[in-house]
Structures are given as structure tokens and as C-alpha cells.
Amino acid sequence: MKTKKRSRLSRFIRDIWLHTPFVRMLLLLVLLWLVFSAALYQAEHTVAGTNITNYGEALYWGVAAFSTAGIADTPQSDMARLIGGIWIVLGSALFFGAIVATITTYFTRPMQRPGKRIIDTIEYNLEQLNELSLEELDLLKETVDTLIIHVEHLKQARHRES
């Protein structure tokens, strides 16, 4: 049972890594966080009364500000406030956007499989039988016949393997 859970977890992580925008958005978020924190530090570190006196404090401010924790000190200079405001909007959009995009992509991915599209196409065509021309119906019949033959070959091949 433990192996099955590990297999599911590893498949989940692989799917997130390969088939969703999570990693790219996370890397972009980290890059922008470093850049905006550096810009905030440059704009703020020489201002009297500031709490952002080193790059580490600017990094902390960057996380506290966009994560809506509400514990970030307000920058003192107008330039730092502008930089911080842009970062809060951009960082929040990227952070929450990464989560929403990843979840959406992960759960809609099975619907994008080629097999699912084939089945959807067949179901659609079956619903539209009255609308199809004789040529289209003949083509559909040939396609279904080929599909049946293919399935029978697969069954025979699996039966021989076992």
C-alpha cells in the first residue's frame, strides 16, 4: 500500500512538473522577488527612519508584502512605495495565479488526452447522425470498423502475452 501511495505522489509531482505552468511561474516569481527586493533596497536603504537597511530585510519585506500577511512595514520614500506597490500587485497575481493555473491545468489535463478527444468526437458524431450526409456516415462506418479491428488485434496480442 505504501508503494502505491508513493507511486501516486511521484506521478502527481511529475505531472505538476511537466504539464502545468507551476514551475515556470514559480521561477518567474522568485526572479521578480529578487529584482524588486533589490530595487526596494536601493530606493529605501539611505532614507531616514526606514526599517529596510539591508537586502535581507528587503527580501523579507517582499514576501510579507505580496503574501497578504499584512506585517510589512511601509517604505518611507515615494520611489520605494511605488516599487513596493507594483511588486505587491505583480507578486500576488503571480503567486495566486500559479496556484489557480496549476490546479486548473492538472484537473483539465485528462480531458486533453488524445483518447478522450477521440471518444468525444465519436460521441458528438453519434449525436449528430441525423445531420450527417451519406458520405459522412460511410466514413464514420469505415472508421468504426477500423477501430473494432484494431481493438480485436490488441485483445489478441494481450491474450498471447498472458
ChimeraX commands (.cxc) that place a marker at each C-alpha (Angstrom):
marker #1 position 0.00,0.00,0.00 radius 0.5
marker #1 position 2.85,2.36,0.81 radius 0.5
marker #1 position 4.36,1.83,-2.66 radius 0.5
marker #1 position 1.02,2.65,-4.28 radius 0.5
marker #1 position 0.78,5.95,-2.36 radius 0.5
marker #1 position 4.38,6.79,-3.25 radius 0.5
marker #1 position 3.65,5.97,-6.90 radius 0.5
marker #1 position 0.63,8.28,-6.90 radius 0.5
marker #1 position 2.61,11.05,-5.22 radius 0.5
marker #1 position 5.50,10.72,-7.65 radius 0.5
marker #1 position 3.09,10.71,-10.61 radius 0.5
marker #1 position 1.34,13.78,-9.18 radius 0.5
marker #1 position 4.65,15.63,-8.76 radius 0.5
marker #1 position 5.80,14.59,-12.25 radius 0.5
marker #1 position 2.51,15.80,-13.75 radius 0.5
marker #1 position 2.78,19.14,-11.92 radius 0.5
marker #1 position 6.42,19.49,-13.02 radius 0.5
marker #1 position 5.91,18.55,-16.67 radius 0.5
marker #1 position 2.36,19.51,-17.59 radius 0.5
marker #1 position 1.45,22.62,-15.61 radius 0.5
marker #1 position 2.86,26.16,-15.55 radius 0.5
marker #1 position 3.69,25.91,-11.83 radius 0.5
marker #1 position 7.47,25.61,-12.10 radius 0.5
marker #1 position 7.82,28.36,-14.71 radius 0.5
marker #1 position 5.57,30.70,-12.75 radius 0.5
marker #1 position 7.38,29.92,-9.50 radius 0.5
marker #1 position 10.75,30.65,-11.11 radius 0.5
marker #1 position 9.41,33.92,-12.52 radius 0.5
marker #1 position 8.01,34.82,-9.10 radius 0.5
marker #1 position 11.37,34.18,-7.40 radius 0.5
marker #1 position 13.27,36.14,-10.05 radius 0.5
marker #1 position 10.93,39.12,-9.76 radius 0.5
marker #1 position 11.03,38.92,-5.96 radius 0.5
marker #1 position 14.84,39.19,-6.05 radius 0.5
marker #1 position 14.75,42.08,-8.54 radius 0.5
marker #1 position 12.01,44.05,-6.77 radius 0.5
marker #1 position 13.64,43.48,-3.37 radius 0.5
marker #1 position 16.93,44.83,-4.75 radius 0.5
marker #1 position 15.15,47.84,-6.24 radius 0.5
marker #1 position 13.29,48.46,-2.98 radius 0.5
marker #1 position 16.53,48.23,-1.02 radius 0.5
marker #1 position 18.27,50.67,-3.36 radius 0.5
marker #1 position 15.41,53.15,-3.11 radius 0.5
marker #1 position 15.00,52.83,0.65 radius 0.5
marker #1 position 18.25,51.98,2.45 radius 0.5
marker #1 position 19.54,55.58,2.73 radius 0.5
marker #1 position 16.21,57.13,3.77 radius 0.5
marker #1 position 15.97,58.30,7.39 radius 0.5
marker #1 position 13.61,56.26,9.56 radius 0.5
marker #1 position 13.46,53.26,7.26 radius 0.5
marker #1 position 13.31,49.71,8.56 radius 0.5
marker #1 position 14.79,48.35,5.32 radius 0.5
marker #1 position 18.52,48.84,5.91 radius 0.5
marker #1 position 19.85,45.70,4.23 radius 0.5
marker #1 position 18.98,43.36,1.36 radius 0.5
marker #1 position 17.77,40.64,3.72 radius 0.5
marker #1 position 15.14,42.98,5.17 radius 0.5
marker #1 position 14.09,43.94,1.64 radius 0.5
marker #1 position 13.67,40.24,0.78 radius 0.5
marker #1 position 11.58,39.72,3.90 radius 0.5
marker #1 position 9.50,42.79,3.06 radius 0.5
marker #1 position 8.94,41.41,-0.44 radius 0.5
marker #1 position 7.46,38.15,0.89 radius 0.5
marker #1 position 5.44,39.81,3.65 radius 0.5
marker #1 position 4.01,42.40,1.28 radius 0.5
marker #1 position 2.73,40.17,-1.53 radius 0.5
marker #1 position 1.64,37.28,0.66 radius 0.5
marker #1 position -1.01,39.50,2.27 radius 0.5
marker #1 position 0.44,38.74,5.68 radius 0.5
marker #1 position -0.02,42.42,6.48 radius 0.5
marker #1 position 3.17,42.62,8.51 radius 0.5
marker #1 position 5.33,44.51,6.06 radius 0.5
marker #1 position 6.50,47.95,7.14 radius 0.5
marker #1 position 5.56,50.79,4.85 radius 0.5
marker #1 position 8.53,52.09,2.87 radius 0.5
marker #1 position 9.44,55.70,3.63 radius 0.5
marker #1 position 10.39,57.06,0.19 radius 0.5
marker #1 position 7.93,57.66,-2.64 radius 0.5
marker #1 position 10.06,55.65,-5.06 radius 0.5
marker #1 position 10.17,52.66,-2.67 radius 0.5
marker #1 position 6.38,52.88,-2.21 radius 0.5
marker #1 position 5.91,52.82,-5.99 radius 0.5
marker #1 position 8.26,49.87,-6.38 radius 0.5
marker #1 position 6.58,48.11,-3.45 radius 0.5
marker #1 position 3.09,48.75,-4.79 radius 0.5
marker #1 position 3.95,47.33,-8.19 radius 0.5
marker #1 position 5.56,44.32,-6.52 radius 0.5
marker #1 position 2.52,43.67,-4.31 radius 0.5
marker #1 position 0.17,43.61,-7.30 radius 0.5
marker #1 position 2.51,41.66,-9.58 radius 0.5
marker #1 position 3.70,39.23,-6.91 radius 0.5
marker #1 position 0.19,38.49,-5.68 radius 0.5
marker #1 position -1.09,37.94,-9.20 radius 0.5
marker #1 position 1.79,35.57,-9.99 radius 0.5
marker #1 position 1.58,33.70,-6.70 radius 0.5
marker #1 position -2.16,33.13,-6.71 radius 0.5
marker #1 position -2.21,32.81,-10.49 radius 0.5
marker #1 position 0.35,30.00,-10.28 radius 0.5
marker #1 position -1.85,28.13,-7.83 radius 0.5
marker #1 position -5.04,28.57,-9.87 radius 0.5
marker #1 position -3.33,27.80,-13.20 radius 0.5
marker #1 position -1.70,24.67,-11.78 radius 0.5
marker #1 position -4.91,23.31,-10.28 radius 0.5
marker #1 position -6.89,24.10,-13.43 radius 0.5
marker #1 position -4.30,22.58,-15.73 radius 0.5
marker #1 position -3.85,19.50,-13.56 radius 0.5
marker #1 position -7.55,18.69,-13.41 radius 0.5
marker #1 position -8.37,19.51,-17.04 radius 0.5
marker #1 position -5.37,17.64,-18.42 radius 0.5
marker #1 position -7.14,14.25,-18.59 radius 0.5
marker #1 position -9.75,15.83,-20.86 radius 0.5
marker #1 position -6.97,16.79,-23.28 radius 0.5
marker #1 position -5.70,13.23,-23.80 radius 0.5
marker #1 position -5.94,12.06,-27.41 radius 0.5
marker #1 position -8.10,9.09,-26.40 radius 0.5
marker #1 position -10.57,11.35,-24.68 radius 0.5
marker #1 position -10.74,13.59,-27.76 radius 0.5
marker #1 position -11.38,10.57,-29.99 radius 0.5
marker #1 position -14.20,9.37,-27.76 radius 0.5
marker #1 position -15.69,12.86,-27.59 radius 0.5
marker #1 position -15.59,13.10,-31.38 radius 0.5
marker #1 position -17.33,9.76,-31.77 radius 0.5
marker #1 position -19.96,10.70,-29.20 radius 0.5
marker #1 position -20.53,14.01,-30.94 radius 0.5
marker #1 position -20.89,12.31,-34.30 radius 0.5
marker #1 position -23.34,9.78,-32.88 radius 0.5
marker #1 position -25.45,12.62,-31.54 radius 0.5
marker #1 position -25.38,14.24,-34.99 radius 0.5
marker #1 position -26.24,11.15,-37.06 radius 0.5
marker #1 position -29.39,12.72,-38.48 radius 0.5
marker #1 position -27.35,15.70,-39.67 radius 0.5
marker #1 position -24.66,13.70,-41.47 radius 0.5
marker #1 position -24.63,13.07,-45.19 radius 0.5
marker #1 position -24.39,9.55,-46.62 radius 0.5
marker #1 position -20.70,10.12,-47.41 radius 0.5
marker #1 position -20.04,11.20,-43.83 radius 0.5
marker #1 position -21.95,8.20,-42.49 radius 0.5
marker #1 position -19.92,5.87,-44.72 radius 0.5
marker #1 position -16.70,7.45,-43.48 radius 0.5
marker #1 position -17.89,7.09,-39.88 radius 0.5
marker #1 position -18.73,3.42,-40.53 radius 0.5
marker #1 position -15.28,2.77,-42.02 radius 0.5
marker #1 position -13.64,4.49,-39.06 radius 0.5
marker #1 position -15.63,2.48,-36.53 radius 0.5
marker #1 position -14.93,-0.76,-38.42 radius 0.5
marker #1 position -11.21,0.03,-38.35 radius 0.5
marker #1 position -11.44,0.81,-34.66 radius 0.5
marker #1 position -13.15,-2.52,-33.96 radius 0.5
marker #1 position -10.48,-4.40,-35.92 radius 0.5
marker #1 position -7.76,-2.54,-34.02 radius 0.5
marker #1 position -9.34,-3.40,-30.65 radius 0.5
marker #1 position -9.61,-7.08,-31.63 radius 0.5
marker #1 position -5.91,-7.13,-32.61 radius 0.5
marker #1 position -4.98,-5.58,-29.25 radius 0.5
marker #1 position -7.06,-8.14,-27.37 radius 0.5
marker #1 position -5.44,-10.99,-29.28 radius 0.5
marker #1 position -1.95,-9.60,-28.65 radius 0.5
marker #1 position -2.62,-9.27,-24.91 radius 0.5
marker #1 position -4.13,-12.72,-24.78 radius 0.5
marker #1 position -0.97,-14.19,-26.39 radius 0.5
marker #1 position 1.25,-12.31,-23.91 radius 0.5
marker #1 position -0.55,-13.71,-20.89 radius 0.5
marker link #1:1,2 radius 0.2
marker link #1:2,3 radius 0.2
marker link #1:3,4 radius 0.2
marker link #1:4,5 radius 0.2
marker link #1:5,6 radius 0.2
marker link #1:6,7 radius 0.2
marker link #1:7,8 radius 0.2
marker link #1:8,9 radius 0.2
marker link #1:9,10 radius 0.2
marker link #1:10,11 radius 0.2
marker link #1:11,12 radius 0.2
marker link #1:12,13 radius 0.2
marker link #1:13,14 radius 0.2
marker link #1:14,15 radius 0.2
marker link #1:15,16 radius 0.2
marker link #1:16,17 radius 0.2
marker link #1:17,18 radius 0.2
marker link #1:18,19 radius 0.2
marker link #1:19,20 radius 0.2
marker link #1:20,21 radius 0.2
marker link #1:21,22 radius 0.2
marker link #1:22,23 radius 0.2
marker link #1:23,24 radius 0.2
marker link #1:24,25 radius 0.2
marker link #1:25,26 radius 0.2
marker link #1:26,27 radius 0.2
marker link #1:27,28 radius 0.2
marker link #1:28,29 radius 0.2
marker link #1:29,30 radius 0.2
marker link #1:30,31 radius 0.2
marker link #1:31,32 radius 0.2
marker link #1:32,33 radius 0.2
marker link #1:33,34 radius 0.2
marker link #1:34,35 radius 0.2
marker link #1:35,36 radius 0.2
marker link #1:36,37 radius 0.2
marker link #1:37,38 radius 0.2
marker link #1:38,39 radius 0.2
marker link #1:39,40 radius 0.2
marker link #1:40,41 radius 0.2
marker link #1:41,42 radius 0.2
marker link #1:42,43 radius 0.2
marker link #1:43,44 radius 0.2
marker link #1:44,45 radius 0.2
marker link #1:45,46 radius 0.2
marker link #1:46,47 radius 0.2
marker link #1:47,48 radius 0.2
marker link #1:48,49 radius 0.2
marker link #1:49,50 radius 0.2
marker link #1:50,51 radius 0.2
marker link #1:51,52 radius 0.2
marker link #1:52,53 radius 0.2
marker link #1:53,54 radius 0.2
marker link #1:54,55 radius 0.2
marker link #1:55,56 radius 0.2
marker link #1:56,57 radius 0.2
marker link #1:57,58 radius 0.2
marker link #1:58,59 radius 0.2
marker link #1:59,60 radius 0.2
marker link #1:60,61 radius 0.2
marker link #1:61,62 radius 0.2
marker link #1:62,63 radius 0.2
marker link #1:63,64 radius 0.2
marker link #1:64,65 radius 0.2
marker link #1:65,66 radius 0.2
marker link #1:66,67 radius 0.2
marker link #1:67,68 radius 0.2
marker link #1:68,69 radius 0.2
marker link #1:69,70 radius 0.2
marker link #1:70,71 radius 0.2
marker link #1:71,72 radius 0.2
marker link #1:72,73 radius 0.2
marker link #1:73,74 radius 0.2
marker link #1:74,75 radius 0.2
marker link #1:75,76 radius 0.2
marker link #1:76,77 radius 0.2
marker link #1:77,78 radius 0.2
marker link #1:78,79 radius 0.2
marker link #1:79,80 radius 0.2
marker link #1:80,81 radius 0.2
marker link #1:81,82 radius 0.2
marker link #1:82,83 radius 0.2
marker link #1:83,84 radius 0.2
marker link #1:84,85 radius 0.2
marker link #1:85,86 radius 0.2
marker link #1:86,87 radius 0.2
marker link #1:87,88 radius 0.2
marker link #1:88,89 radius 0.2
marker link #1:89,90 radius 0.2
marker link #1:90,91 radius 0.2
marker link #1:91,92 radius 0.2
marker link #1:92,93 radius 0.2
marker link #1:93,94 radius 0.2
marker link #1:94,95 radius 0.2
marker link #1:95,96 radius 0.2
marker link #1:96,97 radius 0.2
marker link #1:97,98 radius 0.2
marker link #1:98,99 radius 0.2
marker link #1:99,100 radius 0.2
marker link #1:100,101 radius 0.2
marker link #1:101,102 radius 0.2
marker link #1:102,103 radius 0.2
marker link #1:103,104 radius 0.2
marker link #1:104,105 radius 0.2
marker link #1:105,106 radius 0.2
marker link #1:106,107 radius 0.2
marker link #1:107,108 radius 0.2
marker link #1:108,109 radius 0.2
marker link #1:109,110 radius 0.2
marker link #1:110,111 radius 0.2
marker link #1:111,112 radius 0.2
marker link #1:112,113 radius 0.2
marker link #1:113,114 radius 0.2
marker link #1:114,115 radius 0.2
marker link #1:115,116 radius 0.2
marker link #1:116,117 radius 0.2
marker link #1:117,118 radius 0.2
marker link #1:118,119 radius 0.2
marker link #1:119,120 radius 0.2
marker link #1:120,121 radius 0.2
marker link #1:121,122 radius 0.2
marker link #1:122,123 radius 0.2
marker link #1:123,124 radius 0.2
marker link #1:124,125 radius 0.2
marker link #1:125,126 radius 0.2
marker link #1:126,127 radius 0.2
marker link #1:127,128 radius 0.2
marker link #1:128,129 radius 0.2
marker link #1:129,130 radius 0.2
marker link #1:130,131 radius 0.2
marker link #1:131,132 radius 0.2
marker link #1:132,133 radius 0.2
marker link #1:133,134 radius 0.2
marker link #1:134,135 radius 0.2
marker link #1:135,136 radius 0.2
marker link #1:136,137 radius 0.2
marker link #1:137,138 radius 0.2
marker link #1:138,139 radius 0.2
marker link #1:139,140 radius 0.2
marker link #1:140,141 radius 0.2
marker link #1:141,142 radius 0.2
marker link #1:142,143 radius 0.2
marker link #1:143,144 radius 0.2
marker link #1:144,145 radius 0.2
marker link #1:145,146 radius 0.2
marker link #1:146,147 radius 0.2
marker link #1:147,148 radius 0.2
marker link #1:148,149 radius 0.2
marker link #1:149,150 radius 0.2
marker link #1:150,151 radius 0.2
marker link #1:151,152 radius 0.2
marker link #1:152,153 radius 0.2
marker link #1:153,154 radius 0.2
marker link #1:154,155 radius 0.2
marker link #1:155,156 radius 0.2
marker link #1:156,157 radius 0.2
marker link #1:157,158 radius 0.2
marker link #1:158,159 radius 0.2
marker link #1:159,160 radius 0.2
marker link #1:160,161 radius 0.2
marker link #1:161,162 radius 0.2
view
